[in-house]
Amino acid sequence: MVLKQVIEIADLLDNAYVNGKEVITLFSDYNFVQATSETVQGEEGTTDFLKIIVQGKNGKKVNGNAPSLGVIGRLGGIGARPKRIGFVSDGDGAAAALSTALKLAEMSEKGDRLEGDVHITTHICPNAPTKPHKPVEFMGSPVDILTMNQYEVDEKMDAIISIDTTKGNNVFNNKGISLSQTVKEGYILKFSEDLIRIQEMTTGKLPSTFALSMQDITPYGNGLHHINSILQPSVATTSPVVGVAITSESAVPGSGTGASHEVDIAQAAKFSIEVAKEFGRDTLEFFDRGEFEQLKELYGSMAHLQTKGLN
């Protein structure tokens, strides 16, 4: 159960004065957790990048060999003050990632330590800018995507779950969470059967997925349309990345307030926790390694899609 942690995190983040240092104090008394915050200046203000590492019994932090999972909470900002008052829908990714971290920290103290390390990253900005977007307004960010990837994508992450609110569209109309295909080195691969199985288990519902276009896995700033930034971590790593979209039936602005649903955030956190349990034990695959190698042998590298292209 993770709803308790979601409510605690949501209450903390719904504050015009919240900052990264305040968030990481939540983790100061846990024995198996390292939490840091760094303030970064951008063109439109500052944001605090958070990095939380929950150490596994056989993880890399103790020179073990269990793989490390990355959980990234993607967003522009948790608030759009002074234009909007309160926590915005766009902040759900941060809330889900931090709820995951808090639950894993508490589990570790209670004897339920995972095998591998889990790296949770996100950023906190209660007064981020907004930007025009159709069909509804999006949130902007004080920093660009390149900076986000620099602080949120760690080379120690052997696979990545990227959680992002994905409500500002007319094409994904399921309320809850939806999974993307696995993306690796410019290839959009098939859906992971293991991740679909865990989604079914944690939600108690049939699988919900969302489609990607080639544009979505290319870097921001190339002039192409992107559904949002959910797959932007994939341009900065060779590790497999899967998007966990927090979705709605109607189109909801990223800057909308009163639009977050605690149960949906909890679904994303529960999914991430269960994936972390299995990934550290090597009982779960994000992609078919043999098929990926065959793809590269037949069609070559697609890593150029991780760049801004020829121009």
SEKOLKE-878489 format. One record per residue (C-alpha): residue number from 1; residue in one letter; x, y, z. Coordinates in steps of 0.05 Angstrom, whole numbers, plus 5000, padded with zeros to 4 digits. Each point is the difference from the previous one (the first is absolute). Last residue first. Layout:
REM residues N
NURO;k;r;east;north;up
NURO;NUM;A;X;Y;Z
...
This chain:
REM residues 311
NURO;k;r;east;north;up
NURO;311;N;5423;5408;4213
NURO;310;L;5016;4926;4999
NURO;309;G;4958;4977;5059
NURO;308;K;4986;5025;5070
NURO;307;T;5030;4937;5029
NURO;306;Q;4968;4938;5031
NURO;305;L;4972;4983;4932
NURO;304;H;5072;4991;4976
NURO;303;A;5002;4940;5047
NURO;302;M;4960;4959;4949
NURO;301;S;5058;4951;4989
NURO;300;G;4997;4950;4944
NURO;299;Y;4941;4968;4965
NURO;298;L;5012;4925;5001
NURO;297;E;5054;4994;5052
NURO;296;K;4968;5054;5043
NURO;295;L;4933;4965;4998
NURO;294;Q;5033;4933;5015
NURO;293;E;5033;5030;5062
NURO;292;F;4933;5026;5023
NURO;291;E;4968;4932;4987
NURO;290;G;5052;4966;5044
NURO;289;R;4992;5050;5056
NURO;288;D;4925;4996;5004
NURO;287;F;4980;5063;5039
NURO;286;F;4984;5026;5070
NURO;285;E;5014;4932;5030
NURO;284;L;4978;4975;5068
NURO;283;T;5025;4945;5047
NURO;282;D;5069;5030;5007
NURO;281;R;4992;5006;5075
NURO;280;G;5010;5076;4999
NURO;279;F;4949;5005;4944
NURO;278;E;4948;4961;5040
NURO;277;K;4995;5045;5060
NURO;276;A;5010;5064;4960
NURO;275;V;4943;4981;4953
NURO;274;E;4955;4991;5061
NURO;273;I;5020;5069;5027
NURO;272;S;4990;5034;4933
NURO;271;F;4930;4971;4991
NURO;270;K;4981;5020;5070
NURO;269;A;5024;5072;4987
NURO;268;A;4962;5006;4935
NURO;267;Q;4937;4973;5032
NURO;266;A;5009;5046;5059
NURO;265;I;5000;5060;4954
NURO;264;D;4935;4975;4971
NURO;263;V;4971;4992;5070
NURO;262;E;5021;5070;5020
NURO;261;H;4964;5033;4942
NURO;260;S;5029;5066;4976
NURO;259;A;4956;5051;4965
NURO;258;G;4986;5050;5056
NURO;257;T;5046;5046;4962
NURO;256;G;5010;5000;4925
NURO;255;S;5068;5021;4974
NURO;254;G;5009;4934;4963
NURO;253;P;4932;5015;4970
NURO;252;V;4951;4941;5001
NURO;251;A;4973;4966;4937
NURO;250;S;4947;4951;5022
NURO;249;E;5005;4926;5017
NURO;248;S;5062;5010;5042
NURO;247;T;5072;4976;4999
NURO;246;I;5060;4989;5045
NURO;245;A;5051;4975;4949
NURO;244;V;5052;4949;5019
NURO;243;G;5053;5004;4945
NURO;242;V;5049;4944;4991
NURO;241;V;5075;5011;4990
NURO;240;P;5054;4949;4982
NURO;239;S;5071;5020;5017
NURO;238;T;5044;5033;4947
NURO;237;T;4987;5067;5030
NURO;236;A;4986;5074;4986
NURO;235;V;4948;4997;4944
NURO;234;S;4958;4950;5040
NURO;233;P;4991;5050;5057
NURO;232;Q;4956;5040;4952
NURO;231;L;4947;4946;4999
NURO;230;I;4950;5035;5045
NURO;229;S;5015;5070;4974
NURO;228;N;4932;5012;4967
NURO;227;I;4962;4975;4939
NURO;226;H;5058;5027;4960
NURO;225;H;4994;5039;4935
NURO;224;L;5064;5015;4962
NURO;223;G;5039;5065;5000
NURO;222;N;5065;4968;5021
NURO;221;G;5000;5031;5070
NURO;220;Y;4978;4939;5038
NURO;219;P;5040;4937;4986
NURO;218;T;4972;4943;4958
NURO;217;I;4959;4945;5033
NURO;216;D;4933;5034;4990
NURO;215;Q;5013;5016;4927
NURO;214;M;5003;4926;4983
NURO;213;S;4928;4994;5024
NURO;212;L;4980;4966;5064
NURO;211;A;4935;4964;5018
NURO;210;F;4968;4993;5068
NURO;209;T;4985;4939;5041
NURO;208;S;4946;4976;5048
NURO;207;P;5003;4928;5022
NURO;206;L;4937;4967;5028
NURO;205;K;4985;5020;5071
NURO;204;G;5020;4981;5071
NURO;203;T;5046;5060;5001
NURO;202;T;5061;4967;5032
NURO;201;M;4993;4932;4968
NURO;200;E;4982;5024;4930
NURO;199;Q;5057;5050;5000
NURO;198;I;5047;4946;5024
NURO;197;R;4981;4954;4943
NURO;196;I;5008;5057;4950
NURO;195;L;5069;5013;5028
NURO;194;D;5020;4927;4990
NURO;193;E;4971;4998;4930
NURO;192;S;5043;5059;4980
NURO;191;F;4966;5037;4944
NURO;190;K;5037;4995;4933
NURO;189;L;5059;5044;4984
NURO;188;I;5005;5073;4979
NURO;187;Y;5073;5005;4978
NURO;186;G;5041;5063;5009
NURO;185;E;5049;4971;5050
NURO;184;K;4947;4964;5041
NURO;183;V;4926;5015;5007
NURO;182;T;4953;4949;5032
NURO;181;Q;4928;5007;4979
NURO;180;S;4959;5048;5041
NURO;179;L;4958;4986;5061
NURO;178;S;4934;5031;5023
NURO;177;I;4979;5022;5069
NURO;176;G;4932;5021;5027
NURO;175;K;4944;5030;4960
NURO;174;N;5001;4975;4929
NURO;173;N;4990;5050;4943
NURO;172;F;5067;5006;4964
NURO;171;V;4985;5035;4934
NURO;170;N;4971;5068;5017
NURO;169;N;5061;5029;5035
NURO;168;G;5023;5036;5063
NURO;167;K;4994;4941;5047
NURO;166;T;5069;4969;4998
NURO;165;T;5027;5012;5070
NURO;164;D;5069;4970;5000
NURO;163;I;5035;4940;5030
NURO;162;S;5065;4976;4967
NURO;161;I;5019;4929;5020
NURO;160;I;5073;4987;4984
NURO;159;A;5045;4940;4991
NURO;158;D;5073;4988;5020
NURO;157;M;5002;5067;5037
NURO;156;K;5073;5010;5020
NURO;155;E;5010;5048;4942
NURO;154;D;4953;5048;5035
NURO;153;V;4944;5038;4964
NURO;152;E;4969;5053;5045
NURO;151;Y;5052;5055;5005
NURO;150;Q;5027;5001;4929
NURO;149;N;4933;4979;4972
NURO;148;M;4966;5060;5032
NURO;147;T;5055;5046;4974
NURO;146;L;4991;4975;4929
NURO;145;I;4924;5008;5008
NURO;144;D;5006;5074;5015
NURO;143;V;4995;5035;5067
NURO;142;P;4948;5046;5032
NURO;141;S;4946;4954;4974
NURO;140;G;4938;5006;4957
NURO;139;M;4931;4973;5018
NURO;138;F;4951;4985;4944
NURO;137;E;4935;5035;4981
NURO;136;V;4946;4958;4967
NURO;135;P;4982;4974;4930
NURO;134;K;5049;5027;4979
NURO;133;H;5059;5032;5035
NURO;132;P;5018;5069;5027
NURO;131;K;5054;5001;5054
NURO;130;T;5001;5004;5075
NURO;129;P;5057;5024;5045
NURO;128;A;5022;4965;5064
NURO;127;N;4985;5026;5069
NURO;126;P;4999;4940;5048
NURO;125;C;5063;4969;4969
NURO;124;I;5024;4931;5025
NURO;123;H;5041;4952;4959
NURO;122;T;5002;4924;4989
NURO;121;T;5046;4941;5013
NURO;120;I;4991;4932;5031
NURO;119;H;5059;4951;4996
NURO;118;V;4982;4930;5025
NURO;117;D;5056;4954;5022
NURO;116;G;4993;4925;4990
NURO;115;E;4980;4942;5045
NURO;114;L;4941;5035;5033
NURO;113;R;4994;5010;5075
NURO;112;D;4937;4977;5036
NURO;111;G;5025;5001;5072
NURO;110;K;4956;5056;5027
NURO;109;E;5053;5054;4990
NURO;108;S;5006;4981;4926
NURO;107;M;4925;5003;4991
NURO;106;E;4999;5071;5027
NURO;105;A;5053;5022;4950
NURO;104;L;4964;4964;4943
NURO;103;K;4935;5036;5019
NURO;102;L;5034;5068;5002
NURO;101;A;5035;4990;4933
NURO;100;T;4936;4978;4965
NURO;99;S;4963;5059;5029
NURO;98;L;5055;5045;4974
NURO;97;A;4993;4971;4930
NURO;96;A;4924;5005;5000
NURO;95;A;4999;5072;5027
NURO;94;A;5052;5022;4949
NURO;93;G;4960;4970;4943
NURO;92;D;4935;5029;5027
NURO;91;G;5028;5071;4996
NURO;90;D;4971;5014;4931
NURO;89;S;4930;4999;5031
NURO;88;V;5016;5064;5038
NURO;87;F;5007;5010;5075
NURO;86;G;4970;5066;5024
NURO;85;I;4984;5069;4975
NURO;84;R;5010;5015;4926
NURO;83;K;5032;5060;4966
NURO;82;P;5043;5017;5061
NURO;81;R;5018;4944;5003
NURO;80;A;5001;4943;4950
NURO;79;G;5013;4942;5048
NURO;78;I;5031;4931;5000
NURO;77;G;5044;5017;4940
NURO;76;G;5020;4977;4930
NURO;75;L;4993;4927;5015
NURO;74;R;5033;4931;4998
NURO;73;G;5007;4957;5063
NURO;72;I;5057;4953;4983
NURO;71;V;5005;4929;5029
NURO;70;G;5066;4967;4985
NURO;69;L;5011;4926;5015
NURO;68;S;5068;4972;5019
NURO;67;P;5022;4929;4982
NURO;66;A;5026;4953;5055
NURO;65;N;5075;4989;4998
NURO;64;G;5022;5024;5069
NURO;63;N;5053;5051;5016
NURO;62;V;4960;5027;5059
NURO;61;K;4973;5060;4960
NURO;60;K;4995;4953;4939
NURO;59;G;4943;4962;5031
NURO;58;N;4998;4934;5037
NURO;57;K;4959;5019;5061
NURO;56;G;4970;5060;4962
NURO;55;Q;5013;5073;5015
NURO;54;V;4945;5051;4990
NURO;53;I;5031;5057;4962
NURO;52;I;4964;5067;4999
NURO;51;K;5020;5056;4953
NURO;50;L;4962;5066;5001
NURO;49;F;5008;5058;4952
NURO;48;D;4977;5067;5027
NURO;47;T;4973;5050;4949
NURO;46;T;5019;5071;4984
NURO;45;G;4973;5055;4956
NURO;44;E;4983;5011;4927
NURO;43;E;5067;4994;4966
NURO;42;G;5023;4946;5047
NURO;41;Q;5036;4999;5068
NURO;40;V;5009;4933;5034
NURO;39;T;4990;4985;5074
NURO;38;E;5028;4933;5022
NURO;37;S;4967;4950;5047
NURO;36;T;5028;4936;5028
NURO;35;A;4972;4935;5030
NURO;34;Q;5038;4937;5019
NURO;33;V;4957;4944;5028
NURO;32;F;5016;4935;5037
NURO;31;N;4998;5025;5072
NURO;30;Y;4938;5044;4995
NURO;29;D;4999;5060;5047
NURO;28;S;5016;5054;4949
NURO;27;F;4949;4978;4949
NURO;26;L;4945;5050;5013
NURO;25;T;5054;5053;5005
NURO;24;I;5008;4991;4925
NURO;23;V;4935;5037;4987
NURO;22;E;5017;5061;5041
NURO;21;K;5068;5006;4965
NURO;20;G;4966;4997;4932
NURO;19;N;4954;5059;5012
NURO;18;V;4928;5013;5022
NURO;17;Y;4979;5073;5006
NURO;16;A;4936;5001;4958
NURO;15;N;4977;4935;5032
NURO;14;D;4964;4940;4971
NURO;13;L;5065;4960;4999
NURO;12;L;4996;4979;5073
NURO;11;D;4926;4980;4997
NURO;10;A;5013;4960;4937
NURO;9;I;5058;4964;5033
NURO;8;E;4960;4979;5061
NURO;7;I;4939;4981;4958
NURO;6;V;5043;4958;4954
NURO;5;Q;5034;4967;5059
NURO;4;K;4934;4979;5030
NURO;3;L;4976;4975;4931
NURO;2;V;5059;4952;4996
NURO;1;M;4972;4932;5019
